[in-house]
Amino acid sequence: MGFFVILIILNIPVLADPVIIPPGGEVYLGEEGLDIHYAVPYPYTSIAYFPAGSSPGRDQPLDIIQVNQGRFSIIPDLFYDRTGAWYQWDQVRGIPGQVAFIVRNPRISLKIMDRNTMGDRSFGTVTRGTPLVIQVETNLAGITRRSDFSYNDGPVKILVKTPEGGTLAGVMTPGGGQYSLTSFIPTGELGYAPPVESGGWDTGWSGYKSGLYKIEPGFTVNRMEDNLRSYHGGHTLRGTEVTLGTERTGLHLTRETVVRGDPFGVTITGSPGLPYIVWVEGGSRTGQPGEQPPMIISYQEGVRQDNPGGPYIAGSYRPYGKSNAVRDLVPQNPFGGVYYYAEITPDRTGRRTIEFRTTQETGDKRYTIHVEGPAGSANPKSDTMQVQVVKGSVSLSAGGGSYSIGDEIRLRGTNTGSCETYLFITGPNLPSAGGRLDAPRRQVTDGDPGSFTIASGDCETWEYRLYTGELGIDTGTYTIYAVSAPRDRYHLERTSWQAIPVTLKRPYISVSGRRMTVAQGDELSITGTSGGRTDAGVAVWIFGRNYFWYDTVQAEHGGVFTYDLPGPVTRNMAPGEYAVIIQHPMTNGEFDIWPDRSHEMVLGTSPWYGAPVFRVAGPGALQGPAAAGALISALQSQFIDDTYTEYSIYIQNPKIIIWSDSLNSTTGATVSLAGTTNLAPGSRLLIEVTDERFGPAPKGGTGEWSGYSGTTTVYPGANREQEFVFTIPAGRFQEGDYQVLIQAVSSPVTASGVLQVSEPVIITPSPALTNITPTEILPTTKQVPGTMPIETGAPLFTKEIHEHATKSANLSPGDEIMPGFALAAREPSVVLGFGILLGLCVAGLIAALAGWVRAKNREDALTEDERDDSAKESGVQDEDVDNDA
């Protein structure tokens, strides 16, 4: 039995004594084992939470929790968003009592402080031997005010991790003492470990090695750390670190090569809070413009500089091993040389970065920057570094070299010499040293930035838009300068610059051609180019008999403009000549001559703005050529800067002409109807071909008929005329006459004709031509732009055969031989046959004549007695001759 009792005792968990919480006391997330009998007395069995701004006696609680007064825990998941006062709650009566306790988020934050200066050295570097204290900021002091709190169990622990990976639970104090960090007892919001009066943490103890020390806080009361380990949020544990190092001084440059005009940084390392002297040497000792070293920018944190007028406290420092003070080692100009040196105090990390600046007065040379300190130390440390200042570069481009006055010139480029690019211009009768780019007659002053035109940029690239119409200068060639410093034309040797030539010419306007013919109803396009400022575009004036038209059109990129007069407008214009005047606004970008809103009066700017010039409508109005001449006279006035160009258009009645030779064809051949028109290229033509025999078919007849229709497009032809071709496939028509009707799709003009289709004539050669093969000329093919290939002809003698067949319709077959033979004789092979036949005939005649002469001679020699016999013999010879023939 006793053994059994012992086992029971061994299996009962050992629980710590409950922590008594007084009424209105402070409790923290993660605490457990709290005795709240006093905080929540009988008859209260629950606690209630009221949101901020509510009244516990009047408003309903946001949350109610029934509690175990003996062992109560502040569970993070339940109370993380319910921090603040919790009230006693009578569950039976539903009313609150007094404040039971206050729930808080636990917080510990650490800093490393220099014990002597109380400067913050957190995350910094300190020299070994510097006394330090750990500053503890926490809200756990409420735990120490509990009645049963034991001062042997502080709620805060501090752990120090060494560079080798070990963990320190305490630190050494001056005199060889030790201070434990495992049970820190806060007495308020702010405390120090070790206490300041103890001398702090002795970092010079031989057991401490140089390196990084990490310091982390923790909770040591009521299992708070265990309960909060898996819970993220609702509490704060913020540690710190510090590097223990040897006493040293160093420099670090952000860049070793600097473009003149750019700033650069120098980082000084040393003991935190101790003064160091920095100065720069190099170049000329005069400090004149172009020879000055880089300067330290004023009013930087941790930087102390002497006043130019004295006293020279930092400048009186004498570097170790030198006989002269710092102020005697630097140039005395400008400002007494006080910006070439300074006293620098590193921050808590033992670092301080200061900024140097270079200007156009800085020499492009190599300079040496020195640092030495701590100032006043018996054995100061020093370091040096060199920086090279180089001259920057400037580029300038305009995209072109010739512009009309009024054009916008877009200047752009790069500038590595400074963040400002200074512009000026030189040219005929302008200031020789240069004039402002935006006011060329105002001379720039060397060294005065305000006298120059300054381009905007981002310290690398720049851009400037120059409006030439506002410069007030004449045509000619000018030079534009871009400089990295405010230097005129005679002081460019020590700065970066570039120049480009620019030619300005008078604005102009031109049109493509001086004459155009257009048919009524066709669209008219006026195209041309303009140079100069055309913000208002160009104006189009059209004058005719009892006709006036005015409009404006904007020029596109490059000055090209196109004005379209639509077909409905030209359809209402009477045939005849019209004068067109294109007006350019010139350099001011505004028209100095314009019509009023009702288009009755033409107004101008001289002798006053809006002065009447002449009337174009109503009583006394100028018409046609007179109005055009009045406008030209007004534009030619010396008080008007606008320019113009003239143009003529001729409006014609639309016409279509069908070529007569295209109205003849044969059955089985391709028909090509062609002709000319004054309609615009691209106009569509509707063509209908109908049989003249088309009508009611007689009873018993076949009712056969032929026809065709379609469209074609007008294309440019020769002699400023347009042409058209309409092709009908072969075999579409039988023999007969056909009515052809051609009409424009967009115009009322029409044309008509009669297409004659006949049967082709087949030639039967005579017996003398049996060996001659008839030759047939095949139709050729013609390609018309924008159309399908078409056949453009019938056999070469089709027309002649047709005429011959018509004339000999009533002749007998025998009478058709000679006309047919004459037609066939035109063929080359027939001509060759006729030549051979003629030669044979001539040869036969010559032989017959020779035989006759011989017979005559023999007849004279014969006697009278033998005449009869000779006559018989002669008869035989004549028969032989005939046979030979």
TAFEN-V6741 format. One record per run of one state. SS is the DSSP state (helix for helix, strand for strand, loop for the rest). FROM is the first residue (numbers start at 1). LEN is the number of residues. If there is no record, write none. Layout:
BEGIN
ss=(SS,SS)
from=(FROM,FROM)
len=(LEN,LEN)
END
This chain:
BEGIN
ss=(loop,helix,loop,strand,loop,strand,loop,strand,loop,strand,loop,strand,loop,strand,loop,helix,loop,strand,loop,strand,loop,strand,loop,strand,loop,strand,loop,strand,loop,helix,loop,strand,loop,strand,loop,strand,loop,strand,loop,strand,loop,strand,loop,helix,loop,strand,loop,strand,loop,helix,loop,strand,loop,strand,loop,strand,loop,strand,loop,strand,loop,strand,loop,strand,loop,strand,loop,strand,loop,helix,loop,strand,loop,strand,helix,loop,helix,strand,loop,strand,loop,strand,loop,strand,loop,strand,loop,strand,loop,strand,loop,strand,loop,strand,loop,strand,loop,strand,loop,strand,loop,helix,loop,strand,loop,strand,helix,loop,strand,loop,strand,loop,strand,loop,strand,loop,strand,loop,strand,loop,strand,loop,strand,loop,helix,loop,strand,loop,helix,loop,strand,loop,strand,loop,strand,loop,helix,loop,strand,loop,strand,loop,helix,strand,loop,strand,loop,strand,loop,strand,loop,strand,loop,strand,loop,strand,loop,strand,loop,helix,loop,strand,loop,strand,loop,helix,loop,helix,loop,helix,loop,helix,loop)
from=(1,2,12,19,21,25,29,34,36,46,50,63,67,72,73,76,80,84,91,95,105,107,115,120,121,124,128,132,139,140,146,156,162,167,169,170,174,177,181,184,185,190,194,196,199,201,202,211,220,224,230,236,239,240,246,250,254,257,260,264,270,275,282,292,293,295,297,303,305,314,317,318,319,325,326,329,335,341,346,351,358,362,363,366,374,381,391,394,395,397,398,402,405,408,416,421,427,435,437,443,444,449,452,453,458,461,468,471,476,484,497,506,508,512,515,520,524,532,538,545,547,554,560,566,567,572,576,585,586,589,593,596,601,605,611,616,624,636,643,653,656,659,660,664,667,671,678,684,692,707,714,715,717,722,729,736,745,750,759,767,770,781,783,790,792,798,808,813,825,828,862,867,885)
len=(1,10,7,2,4,4,5,2,10,4,13,4,5,1,3,4,4,7,4,10,2,8,5,1,3,4,4,7,1,6,10,6,5,2,1,4,3,4,3,1,5,4,2,3,2,1,9,9,4,6,6,3,1,6,4,4,3,3,4,6,5,7,10,1,2,2,6,2,9,3,1,1,6,1,3,6,6,5,5,7,4,1,3,8,7,10,3,1,2,1,4,3,3,8,5,6,8,2,6,1,5,3,1,5,3,7,3,5,8,13,9,2,4,3,5,4,8,6,7,2,7,6,6,1,5,4,9,1,3,4,3,5,4,6,5,8,12,7,10,3,3,1,4,3,4,7,6,8,15,7,1,2,5,7,7,9,5,9,8,3,11,2,7,2,6,10,5,12,3,34,5,18,1)
END
